[in-house]
């Protein structure tokens, strides 16, 4: 071999080595980019802030890294509107080129946004919304939920009503995707008669006097209500002002929580004390990860976390399990997907598994509003209503 050929060969080998080294460096130097869509303005922003706080706490707790990579979170405000949520989702996918899109309080926002994420081959992690469409026929291999399917919590409440001998029920909920799922959920499990049902305008209606008058006239054994955020506070206040506390027992889902209870306590809505609701999680669940989460959240933010926060905290650890399973190789979508499907991460709810539609199969608890040792209103776990419960739409998912 001549000197010239040898030099040419060495140069080519060196160039190849440098290219491979550069490629490897770029791969390992890249960050994990997570887009997070929630509501940060409007009165509903209190929910989004709780989710953002939980995600930031989780980021601190993992040291800002996963799989040897730095983690970058880009928050976007959906403004409480599906069309804005989709615009912000499009930005995250197309301009920011995130690896994961997470968050989503509202089912209608998630439904408007999900195609943008999934068609781009990105992972979509719902930290709250659980519409029936994505649990059933529209399930997708890249969609995971760290919360629940919308029907499940009211289904658990329906079972509680059966156990308590309630024979007739009046149901009031907002007229949008989640509200309809809530009504369908209680209808699935409640064995008594639903004597009246109102689906109110969402999100603008805050006067429920007409609905409360109809509930009173129905002489039902109980009233079931679903109103998250500001509407929940307005409903609870009007229920007490109407004098219905002593007349018709009130049962709720996603209305009384760690966000609303301080406001109810400040407003002296004593009728809330001792009331019951159902949920997959409570601050007092005796799980190591839950104790770490609740203690850390209260120390950092000076308040109890809500279930919104709990689900969001789990979302970070689900993503971490995916990235670490592939040693930071973000192009290995199959490996990350398989890792998430195992639900092999410390959860605030304790060990659980995903169903075929990648919604959690988990327990649902009866919770009661109580005062803690410092007099703060919170909730305490009273019983297991459902154990390892799977949503009713999983049978329609073909995965």
C-alpha positions as CSV (number, residue, x, y, z in Angstrom):
1,X,0.0,0.0,0.0
2,X,1.4,3.4,-0.9
3,X,1.8,6.2,1.6
4,X,-0.9,8.2,-0.2
5,X,-3.5,5.4,0.0
6,X,-2.6,4.8,3.6
7,X,-3.1,8.4,4.5
8,X,-6.4,8.5,2.6
9,X,-7.6,5.4,4.5
10,X,-6.5,6.8,7.8
11,X,-8.3,10.1,7.1
12,X,-11.5,8.3,6.1
13,X,-11.4,6.2,9.3
14,X,-10.7,9.3,11.4
15,X,-13.7,11.1,9.7
16,X,-15.9,8.1,10.4
17,X,-14.8,8.0,14.0
18,X,-15.4,11.7,14.5
19,X,-18.8,11.5,12.9
20,X,-19.8,8.6,15.2
21,X,-18.4,10.4,18.2
22,X,-20.3,13.6,17.2
23,X,-23.5,11.6,16.7
24,X,-23.1,9.9,20.1
25,X,-22.4,13.2,21.8
26,X,-25.4,14.9,20.3
27,X,-27.6,12.0,21.3
28,X,-26.4,12.0,24.9
29,X,-26.2,15.8,25.1
30,X,-29.9,16.2,24.1
31,X,-32.4,17.0,26.8
32,X,-35.7,15.3,27.4
33,X,-38.3,17.9,26.2
34,X,-41.7,17.7,27.8
35,X,-44.6,19.9,26.8
36,X,-47.2,20.5,29.4
37,X,-50.6,21.9,28.5
38,X,-52.9,23.0,31.3
39,X,-55.0,26.0,32.4
40,X,-52.9,28.7,34.0
41,X,-55.3,31.7,33.6
42,X,-59.0,32.3,34.2
43,X,-60.5,31.2,37.5
44,X,-59.8,27.6,36.5
45,X,-56.1,28.4,36.6
46,X,-56.0,27.3,40.3
47,X,-56.2,23.7,39.0
48,X,-53.5,24.2,36.5
49,X,-51.2,25.8,39.0
50,X,-51.6,22.8,41.3
51,X,-50.6,20.6,38.5
52,X,-47.6,22.8,37.5
53,X,-46.5,22.9,41.1
54,X,-46.6,19.1,41.3
55,X,-44.7,18.6,38.1
56,X,-42.0,21.1,39.2
57,X,-41.7,19.3,42.6
58,X,-41.3,15.9,40.8
59,X,-38.7,17.5,38.6
60,X,-36.8,18.6,41.7
61,X,-37.2,15.1,43.3
62,X,-35.6,13.4,40.3
63,X,-32.7,15.9,40.3
64,X,-33.8,17.4,37.0
65,X,-32.5,14.4,35.1
66,X,-33.7,11.1,33.7
67,X,-31.6,8.5,31.7
68,X,-28.6,10.8,32.1
69,X,-30.3,13.6,30.3
70,X,-31.4,17.0,31.5
71,X,-35.2,17.5,31.5
72,X,-36.7,20.6,29.9
73,X,-40.4,21.4,30.6
74,X,-42.3,23.8,28.5
75,X,-45.6,25.0,30.0
76,X,-48.5,26.2,27.8
77,X,-51.8,27.7,28.9
78,X,-54.9,26.5,27.2
79,X,-57.0,29.4,28.4
80,X,-59.8,27.0,29.3
81,X,-60.6,26.6,25.6
82,X,-60.3,23.6,23.3
83,X,-59.2,25.7,20.3
84,X,-56.4,27.4,22.3
85,X,-55.3,24.1,23.8
86,X,-55.0,22.7,20.3
87,X,-53.0,25.7,19.1
88,X,-50.6,25.4,22.1
89,X,-50.3,21.6,21.5
90,X,-49.5,22.2,17.8
91,X,-46.7,24.6,18.9
92,X,-45.2,22.1,21.3
93,X,-45.2,19.4,18.6
94,X,-44.2,21.3,15.5
95,X,-42.0,24.2,16.8
96,X,-40.6,22.9,20.1
97,X,-40.4,19.3,18.9
98,X,-41.0,17.9,22.4
99,X,-40.6,14.2,23.1
100,X,-43.7,14.0,25.4
101,X,-46.8,16.1,25.7
102,X,-48.5,15.9,29.1
103,X,-51.1,17.6,31.2
104,X,-54.7,18.3,30.1
105,X,-57.3,19.1,32.7
106,X,-60.4,19.1,30.4
107,X,-61.7,16.3,28.3
108,X,-62.8,18.6,25.5
109,X,-59.3,20.2,25.3
110,X,-57.6,16.8,25.2
111,X,-60.0,15.5,22.5
112,X,-59.3,18.6,20.4
113,X,-55.5,18.2,20.8
114,X,-54.8,14.5,20.9
115,X,-54.6,14.0,17.1
116,X,-51.8,16.6,16.8
117,X,-49.7,14.7,19.2
118,X,-50.4,11.1,18.2
119,X,-50.3,11.7,14.4
120,X,-46.8,13.1,14.9
121,X,-45.7,9.9,16.7
122,X,-45.2,11.7,20.0
123,X,-46.2,10.3,23.4
124,X,-49.3,11.8,25.0
125,X,-49.7,11.5,28.8
126,X,-53.0,12.7,30.3
127,X,-52.5,13.8,33.9
128,X,-56.2,14.3,34.4
129,X,-58.7,14.1,31.5
130,X,-60.1,10.6,30.8
131,X,-62.6,10.8,28.0
132,X,-64.3,7.6,27.0
133,X,-63.3,7.9,23.4
134,X,-59.5,7.5,24.2
135,X,-60.3,4.6,26.6
136,X,-62.3,2.8,24.0
137,X,-62.4,2.7,20.2
138,X,-59.9,5.6,19.8
139,X,-57.3,4.2,22.1
140,X,-53.7,4.6,20.9
141,X,-50.4,2.9,21.5
142,X,-48.8,6.2,22.4
143,X,-51.5,7.5,24.8
144,X,-51.2,6.8,28.5
145,X,-53.2,8.2,31.5
146,X,-52.0,8.6,35.0
147,X,-55.4,9.4,36.3
148,X,-58.6,7.4,35.5
149,X,-61.3,7.1,32.9
150,X,-64.0,9.7,33.6
151,X,-66.8,7.1,34.3
152,X,-64.9,5.3,37.1
153,X,-65.1,7.8,40.0
154,X,-68.9,8.3,39.7
155,X,-69.3,4.5,39.2
156,X,-67.6,4.2,42.6
157,X,-70.0,6.8,44.0
158,X,-73.0,4.9,42.6
159,X,-71.8,1.8,44.5
160,X,-71.6,3.8,47.7
161,X,-75.1,5.0,47.2
162,X,-76.3,1.4,46.8
163,X,-74.5,0.5,50.0
164,X,-76.2,3.4,51.8
165,X,-79.7,2.4,50.7
166,X,-80.3,5.4,48.5
167,X,-83.2,4.6,46.2
168,X,-83.7,7.9,44.3
169,X,-81.2,10.4,43.0
170,X,-81.1,13.8,41.3
171,X,-78.0,14.4,39.1
172,X,-76.6,17.8,38.2
173,X,-73.5,18.2,36.0
174,X,-72.1,20.5,33.3
175,X,-72.9,19.8,29.6
176,X,-69.5,18.8,28.2
177,X,-67.6,15.6,27.6
178,X,-66.5,14.9,31.2
179,X,-69.9,16.0,32.6
180,X,-71.6,13.5,30.3
181,X,-69.2,10.7,31.3
182,X,-69.8,11.5,35.0
183,X,-73.6,11.0,34.5
184,X,-73.0,7.9,32.5
185,X,-70.7,6.6,35.2
186,X,-73.2,6.8,38.0
187,X,-76.0,5.5,35.8
188,X,-73.8,2.4,35.2
189,X,-73.6,1.4,38.9
190,X,-76.5,3.0,40.7
191,X,-79.3,0.5,41.2
192,X,-82.0,3.1,42.3
193,X,-84.0,5.5,40.2
194,X,-82.6,8.8,38.8
195,X,-85.6,11.0,39.1
196,X,-84.1,14.0,37.5
197,X,-81.0,15.1,35.5
198,X,-79.7,18.5,34.6
199,X,-76.8,19.2,32.2
200,X,-76.0,22.9,32.6
201,X,-74.1,25.3,30.4
202,X,-70.3,25.0,30.7
203,X,-68.3,26.9,31.7
204,X,-70.3,30.1,32.0
205,X,-73.3,29.0,34.2
206,X,-72.7,29.8,37.8
207,X,-76.3,30.3,38.9
208,X,-77.9,27.0,39.9
209,X,-81.1,28.2,41.5
210,X,-83.4,26.6,38.9
211,X,-81.7,23.3,39.2
212,X,-81.7,23.4,43.0
213,X,-85.5,24.2,42.9
214,X,-86.1,21.2,40.7
215,X,-83.9,19.0,43.0
216,X,-85.9,20.1,46.0
217,X,-89.2,19.4,44.3
218,X,-88.1,15.9,43.2
219,X,-88.0,14.7,46.8
220,X,-85.0,12.5,45.9
221,X,-83.1,10.7,48.5
222,X,-79.9,12.4,47.4
223,X,-78.3,14.8,45.0
224,X,-75.2,13.9,43.0
225,X,-73.1,16.8,41.6
226,X,-70.0,17.2,39.5
227,X,-68.6,20.7,39.2
228,X,-64.8,21.2,39.2
229,X,-63.2,24.6,39.9
230,X,-65.1,27.8,40.4
231,X,-68.4,26.3,39.5
232,X,-68.0,23.8,42.3
233,X,-67.6,26.6,44.9
234,X,-70.6,28.4,43.5
235,X,-72.8,25.3,43.6
236,X,-71.8,24.4,47.2
237,X,-72.5,27.9,48.4
238,X,-75.9,28.0,46.8
239,X,-76.8,24.5,48.0
240,X,-76.2,25.7,51.6
241,X,-78.0,29.0,51.0
242,X,-81.0,27.2,49.7
243,X,-81.2,25.3,53.0
244,X,-80.9,21.9,51.3
245,X,-78.1,20.7,53.6
246,X,-80.6,19.4,56.1
247,X,-83.1,18.3,53.5
248,X,-81.4,16.3,50.8
249,X,-77.9,14.6,51.3
250,X,-75.4,15.8,48.8
251,X,-72.9,13.5,47.2
252,X,-70.1,14.8,44.9
253,X,-67.4,13.8,42.5
254,X,-64.5,16.1,41.6
255,X,-66.1,19.0,43.5
256,X,-64.7,18.7,47.0
257,X,-61.0,18.5,47.0
258,X,-57.8,20.0,48.5
259,X,-58.2,23.0,46.2
260,X,-61.8,23.8,47.1
261,X,-61.7,22.9,50.8
262,X,-59.7,25.9,52.0
263,X,-62.2,28.1,50.2
264,X,-65.2,26.2,51.7
265,X,-63.6,26.5,55.1
266,X,-63.0,30.3,54.7
267,X,-66.6,30.7,53.5
268,X,-67.8,28.7,56.5
269,X,-69.7,26.2,54.4
270,X,-70.0,23.8,57.4
271,X,-72.3,21.5,55.4
272,X,-69.2,20.2,53.6
273,X,-67.8,18.7,56.8
274,X,-68.5,15.0,57.1
275,X,-69.5,14.8,53.4
276,X,-68.3,12.0,51.3
277,X,-66.8,11.6,47.8
278,X,-65.0,8.9,45.9
279,X,-61.4,9.0,44.4
280,X,-58.5,6.8,43.5
281,X,-56.2,8.8,45.9
282,X,-56.2,10.6,49.2
283,X,-53.4,12.5,51.0
284,X,-53.4,9.9,53.8
285,X,-52.8,6.8,51.7
286,X,-50.2,4.8,53.4
287,X,-47.7,4.4,50.5
288,X,-44.0,5.4,50.6
289,X,-44.2,7.5,47.5
290,X,-47.4,9.2,48.6
291,X,-45.9,10.2,52.0
292,X,-42.8,11.6,50.2
293,X,-45.1,13.5,47.8
294,X,-47.5,14.9,50.3
295,X,-44.8,15.9,52.8
296,X,-42.7,17.5,50.1
297,X,-45.6,19.4,48.6
298,X,-46.8,20.8,51.9
299,X,-43.3,21.8,52.9
300,X,-42.7,23.5,49.5
301,X,-46.1,25.1,48.9
302,X,-47.7,25.3,52.4
303,X,-50.9,23.5,51.4
304,X,-52.3,20.0,50.8
305,X,-51.9,18.7,47.2
306,X,-55.0,17.8,45.3
307,X,-55.7,14.7,43.3
308,X,-54.8,16.8,40.2
309,X,-51.3,17.3,41.7
310,X,-51.0,13.6,42.7
311,X,-51.7,12.4,39.1
312,X,-49.3,14.9,37.7
313,X,-46.5,13.9,40.1
314,X,-47.0,10.3,38.8
315,X,-46.8,11.5,35.2
316,X,-43.2,12.7,35.7
317,X,-42.2,9.3,37.1
318,X,-43.9,7.5,34.3
319,X,-41.9,9.4,31.8
320,X,-38.8,8.9,33.8
321,X,-39.3,5.1,33.7
322,X,-39.6,5.2,29.9
323,X,-36.4,7.3,29.3
324,X,-34.3,5.3,31.8
325,X,-35.4,2.0,30.3
326,X,-33.7,3.0,27.0
327,X,-30.7,4.7,28.6
328,X,-31.7,8.1,27.2
329,X,-32.1,6.9,23.6
330,X,-35.2,9.0,22.8
331,X,-35.4,7.5,19.3
332,X,-36.2,4.1,20.8
333,X,-40.0,4.6,20.9
334,X,-40.8,0.9,21.2
335,X,-38.6,0.5,24.2
336,X,-40.1,3.6,26.0
337,X,-43.6,2.5,25.2
338,X,-43.0,-1.0,26.5
339,X,-41.5,0.4,29.7
340,X,-44.5,2.7,30.4
341,X,-46.9,-0.2,29.8
342,X,-45.3,-2.0,32.7
343,X,-46.2,0.8,35.1
344,X,-42.9,0.0,36.8
345,X,-42.4,3.2,38.8
346,X,-43.1,4.4,42.4
347,X,-46.7,5.7,42.3
348,X,-48.5,7.8,44.9
349,X,-51.3,5.3,44.7
350,X,-49.1,2.3,45.3
351,X,-48.4,-0.5,42.8
352,X,-50.9,-0.7,39.9
353,X,-51.0,-1.9,36.3
354,X,-52.3,-0.5,33.1
355,X,-55.1,-2.0,31.2
356,X,-55.1,-2.9,27.5
357,X,-56.1,0.7,26.8
358,X,-53.3,2.1,28.9
359,X,-55.6,3.6,31.6
360,X,-54.8,2.5,35.2
361,X,-56.5,-0.5,36.8
362,X,-56.6,0.7,40.4
363,X,-58.5,1.0,43.7
364,X,-61.2,3.6,44.3
365,X,-61.8,4.8,47.9
366,X,-64.6,6.4,49.9
367,X,-63.3,9.6,51.4
368,X,-64.7,11.9,54.1
369,X,-64.1,15.6,54.8
370,X,-62.5,16.0,58.2
371,X,-60.3,18.5,60.0
372,X,-56.7,17.7,60.6
373,X,-54.8,18.2,63.9
374,X,-54.3,21.9,62.9
375,X,-57.9,22.4,62.1
376,X,-57.4,22.5,58.3
377,X,-60.2,20.8,56.3
378,X,-58.9,17.8,54.4
379,X,-60.1,14.3,53.5
380,X,-59.6,10.9,55.1
381,X,-59.9,7.5,53.6
382,X,-62.8,5.4,55.0
383,X,-63.1,2.4,52.8
384,X,-62.2,0.6,49.5
385,X,-65.2,0.9,47.2
386,X,-63.6,-0.8,44.2
387,X,-60.4,-2.9,44.1
388,X,-58.4,-3.2,40.9
389,X,-61.1,-1.5,38.9
390,X,-60.9,-1.3,35.1
391,X,-63.0,1.2,33.1
392,X,-66.0,-0.1,31.0
393,X,-64.6,1.1,27.7
394,X,-61.4,-1.0,27.7
395,X,-63.4,-3.8,25.9
396,X,-63.8,-1.5,22.9
397,X,-60.0,-0.9,22.6
398,X,-58.4,-3.2,20.1
399,X,-54.8,-2.9,21.3
